[in-house]
Amino acid sequence: MCNTVADWIVSAIPQAWRDASGSGRSAIRKVRSHAEYERWYPSFANTGLAVATWPWEYVGADLSRDQARLVEELLAPYNLGRLNPLGLNSAAPALFAHGSAEQRARFLPGLVRNEEKWCQLLSEPGSGSDLASLSTAAIRDGDEWVLTGQKVWTTWAHFSDFAVCLARTDPHVEKRAGMTYFIVDLHAPGVTIRPLRHLGGEVDFNEVFLDCVRVPDFNRIGGVGDGWRVARSTLAGERQMVAGAGSGGVDRIGGAGATRLLARARELHRAADVDVRQRLVGVYSEERIREWTNLRVRGAVAAGGTPGAAASIGKVHQGGLNQRAQMLASDLLSVHAMAWEVGVHGGDLGSSAVAPESYAAALPFEVSGMLRSRANTIEGGTTEINKTILAERVLGLPREPDPFDGVAWNQVPRS
């Protein structure tokens, strides 16, 4: 198996990428644009190695966990990041745990190949931390469902094809009992997507309006009214995805880690500063702790379990850690984090000629990472919500009191 993978690396990965692999990820990025990687990616996905433990029929390689780890070690130098992370980490777990064989056959191959991009329609303007209080309605009409409502903070909806969506199908029962889980075609009539800009000017988030959007019953995952149980597969996968190194998901959302910070401190001649050195060691130590914690969660999954509540541990730690790391990156610049020469970073923030979408290019990398990291303790479930999950499901502490426990959703006061 290892010889086969090694032969594929030589025959399929472009020479320039392989030559740069010995110098780290930043060197690879200099010779490989994201557009080039997207065009090449299907040839990687079709080998099955992108999701090596998945069955062959879903474009996996049907490898054992131990075999997959050996493959990852061979592939690691080439920085072959998995595209479509919300599909892989949010939609796929729900399809595997609760979907039918026909649904998996329809949606998983295109998802793995990045031919159909995915996002998730969960949070709403009036249902953020209390996701189960959502009000988007789904009404059955023969073999279809008609969805109406508004979702917000939807990452990457503006270039996605499908979304997993939680909607209320019965307002007369307790809030968690009256929801159903759907797959929504974002190109369907009645879907409107509007961008929400970050502090730095980028667009990752969107608000999505559903106006009598028709969804075939084939796109319902799990039973009617069983959406909360299905969604927990998605939520656990999302928390693990954003938990950082060792999680099997996205190592870092926005900014650089300890290795890059150390290199930057040396470039700026600040590596000998006692305070800087202390903060660098702190970030490095926490990154290792976070990685080991995440590996324990992945080990539980490999043994046949699920990420479950334990995925919240890495998520809580990662959110605060990345904010501290990116603040250090910005602090290393000193006054240059507040002002910089026009054109040095790609644009002039003070010029009306600079379009909003170019703001991110104009910002120094360290400042952009610091601004983006503000979302880390909110996305994937707020730190407060994840601490409650840990308290109740990991530590076994009493549940938070809820005066409306067991009350029908339509009888609970809403803002």
N, C-alpha and C positions, 0 to 999 in steps of 0.2 A: 504493500500500500504506500509506504513512504517513498519508495522508488518511483512509483507511478505519479505521485504528487510532485516529486522533484523534477521528473521529466516534463510534466505539464508546466511548471514554473518557467523552465527554460524555453519551452516552445510557445507559450501563450502570453507571458508577461513581457511587454516591450523592453528592449535592451537598455534604453535610457533609464527606465524605472529601476531595473535591476542594478545598474551601475550606481544609482544614487542611494540604493537601499542601505549600504554600509555606513552612510553619513547621517541617518536618522530621518524622521518624518519631514522636517522642514526642508531637507534637501530633495526629498521626493516631490514635495509640493511645488518646488521651483521648476521641475521638469515635467510635471503632470497637472494640467488644469482640471478643475472639477468637471467641465464639459467633456474633456477627453475621457475622464474616468467613467462618466455616465455612459458614453458611447461604447466603451470597452466592457462595461460591467456585465451585460448579459452573457458574455462568453465565460465569465467567472461563475455566474449563477447557474448556468446550464451544466456545470460539472457536478453540482450538488454540494460543493464545498462551502458555499455561503451559509447553508443551514445543514451542516454535515450530519446531524443526528436525526433529521427528518426522514420519513420514508421516501423511496424513489418516486412514488406517484405524485408527490408534492414538491418535486425538484430538490429533494435532499439526497444524501449519499448513503443513508441507512447505516451509518457508523455507530459504534458504541461510544459512550462518553470518553473512555480511555483512548480510543482511536482518534476521536475528534480533537482531543487535547494534543496529540502528537501532530496532527495536521495543522492545528493553530500555531504550534511552535515553528513549523516549517514556513508558514505563511507570514508570520509576525513581522519579519524585516521589511516586507513590501507594503505595509500599511494599507491592506485591502479592507477598508471600512465597509460595513454593510449599509447599502442604501435602503431607503424606505423604512427607517427605524420605527415609526409609529405603526406601520403595518406589521412588521415583524414582532414588535414587543407589546402592542396593544390589541390589534385585531386577531392575530394568529392564536394567542393563548385562548381567546374566547371561542374561536372556531374549533380548535383541537379539543377543548373541554366540553363544549356544548353544541357545536355545529354538527350537521349531518355529513355523511361521506360525499353527497352530491354538492353540498355547499363548499366543503374543503376543496373538492376537485375544481369547482368553478373559480374560486377566489385565490387560493394559495399560489398556484404557479405564476400568475401575473404579478402577484405581490412580491414573490421572491426575485423575479427577474427585473423588478422595478419598472415594469411596463404599465402598471396601474398603481398610482400613489395613493396613500391613505392618510387620514387624520381622524380625529375623534370629536364628536359633538356631544359634549357632556355639560360643562359649566353654562350657567345662564345668568343674566343680569341680576335676577333675584334669588339665585341658588348657586352660591359659590362654595363656601366651606361646607354648607349643608346640602350636598349634592342631591340627596334623596328627596328634597322638597321641590324639585324641578316641576315646571308647569307645562312644558311642551306637550301638546296633546296628540294622540294617535287614535283615530276612529276607524273601525273596520268597515270596509265597503266591498263585500264579496270576497274575492281573492286578493284584494289590495287593502292597504292601510293609507289613510290620509293624515299627514303630519302637518301641524301648524304650531309655530312658536319661534323663539329666538335663542340662539346659542352665542357664546362670546368667549374670547381668549382661545380661539381655535387655531392652534399652531399649524401653519402650512396649508390651510384650507385653500388658499389662492392658487396653488398648483396641484391640488389633490383631485383624484377621480372618485374616490369612495370615502365614506366616513362611517365609523361605528357610532350609533346614536341611541341614547336612552330617552324614552318618551313615556308619558303617562297614559295608560289604557283604561284605568279604572280609578276615578277620583273618590269613590265611595268607600274605599278600604284604606288601611294604614299605609302611610306614604311608601314604605319599602315593598309593600305587597302589590301595588298597583302599577308597576312599571314594566315595560317590555323593551327588549334590546333588538335594534334593527341595523341593517346595513343600508345606507342611503347613497344613491347615485347623485353626486354633486353636479352632474350635467343635466339633471332632470328639470322639467319646467317647475317654476315656483321657488327654486333655490337662488338666493342672492347672497353674494359674498363681498364684504367690504373690509378693506385693510385697516389695521390699527398700528400706528407707528410707535417704535421704541423711542426712548430718550435720545438715542443716537441717530435716529432717522430711518433705521432699517424697518422692514416689514417682515415679521414672523407670525404675528397674531392677527386674527380676523374676527369680525362678528358675522354670523351667518343667520339669515332669515329664511324660515321655511313657511311658505304660503300655499297651503293645500297641496303639498308634495305627495305624489302617489308612490307608494313603495309596495312591491309585490310581496305576498306572504312568504314566498321562497326566501326573501331577505330577512326574515325574522329568525334570530338565533335564540334557541331555547323556547320554553313554553310562554304562553301569554301570562303576564303577571309575574314571571320569574326573572325579569330583567336585572334586578339588583344582584341576584346570585351570579348571573352571567357577567355583569359589569365588574364584579370583584376580581374576576380573572384579568380583565383589562387594567383595572386600577393597580393590582399587584405587579403586573408586567410593566406598567408605566413607572411606578416607583422604583423598580429595579433598574429600568432603562436609564433614569437620571441619577442613579446612586453613585456614579463615578467608576474609577478603575476597579476591575475585578468583578463588576456586575454583569458583564456580558452585553451591556448596552452602550450608551454614549459616555465616553470617559470624562468629558467636561463640556458643559454648555457655556461657551463664552470665556475668553481669556486663556491664560497660560498657567502651567503647573510649576512645581518647584524647580525642575531642571531648567526650564526656560527662564525662570526668575533669577536663578543663580548666574546664568550666562548674561542676562541683561544687567545684573548688578556689576559684573566684571567689565562689561562694555562701558558702563557709566562711571567706572572707577569708584564704586561704592561698596565693593565686596569686603573691604577691610573695616567698614563701619560696624561697631559692636552691636548697635541696635538692629541694623539690617541683618547681620549674621544670625542674631538670636531669632528674628522673625522668620528667616529662611529655614533655619533648622526646625522651627515649630511647624511650618507648613509641610516640610518634607516628612516629619514624623507623623503628622496627622494623615497625610496621604497614604503612608504605608498602613497605618491602623485601619483606615477606611477600606483599603484594598483587601486586607486580610478578613475584615468583617464581611465584605461582599462575597469573598470566595467561600466563606462558610455557608452563606445563603445558597450560592450556586451548588455547593456540595450537597445540600439538602435536596435541591431539585434533581440533581444527578442520581440521588438515591431513591427517586420516585415520588418525592414530595412536591410542594409548590412554594413559590416565594413567600406567599402569605403575608402575615403581619410583620415577620422578621425583615422583609424588604424595606420597611419604614426606618430601620436602624441606619442603613447606609444613606437613605434619602435625607434624613434629618441631619446627619453629620455632613454630608456632601454640600448641602445648601449653604450652611454657615461657613464651612471651610473654604468654598470657592469664593465667597464674598471677602473673606479675610485675605485670601491669596491675591485677588484682583485689586483690593485696596493697597496691598503692598506693592503690586506692579505699578499702580498709579503713583504711589508715594515715591518710588524710585526716581521718577521723572522730576520730582520737586516742582518748581514753578512751571516747568515745561508741560505739566499736566493741566495747567490752567490757560496757557497761551502758547502759540507756536507760529512759526513763520508761514505766511501765505504760500500755498502750493506744496509745502514740504510733505504733507500727508494726503495729497490728492485733491485739495480744494480749499476754499476760503469760507469759513463759517460766517464771516461777517458780510459776505457779498450776496446780494439778492440774486445774482446770476447762478448761484449754486442751487441745484434742484434738491428737494428734501431727500430723494433716494441716494444722493451722493454724500450726505452728511457722514454716513458710516465710514466711507473711504477717506473723508477729510480728517476724521478723528485719529489721534495716535492709537495704536493697537491697545496699549495698556489702558487708556481712558475708555475705549469702546468696550473692553472686557469688563471693566469696573462697572460701567453703566448697565451692561447686560446681566451681570451677576445679581443685580437687585431682584430679579425675578426668581432666582434659584430657590428661595425659601417659600415661594408661592406655588410655582408650577409643580405638577405631579402630586398635588395635595399640600396644603400649607403645613408649615412646621408644627403649628399648634394641633392640627388635626392628626398628623402622624404621631405626635407625642401621645395623644389620647389613645390611638390604636395600640401603641406600644404598652401603655399603662394597662389597658384592659385585656389585650389578647396575648401579650408576652409576659407581663409581670403579674397578671391576674388580679389587678386592683378592681374595686367596685366600679360599675359603669357610671358615667355622668348622669345625674338626675334629669329626667325629661318629663315635664308636666303633661306633654301631649302624647306620651307613649301609648300606642294602641288606638289612638283617635284617628278617625277617617281623615284623609288628606284635605277634603273640602270643608272640614270643620276646624282646621287649624288656622289661626290668624296669620296673614301674610302681609308684608309691607307693600 
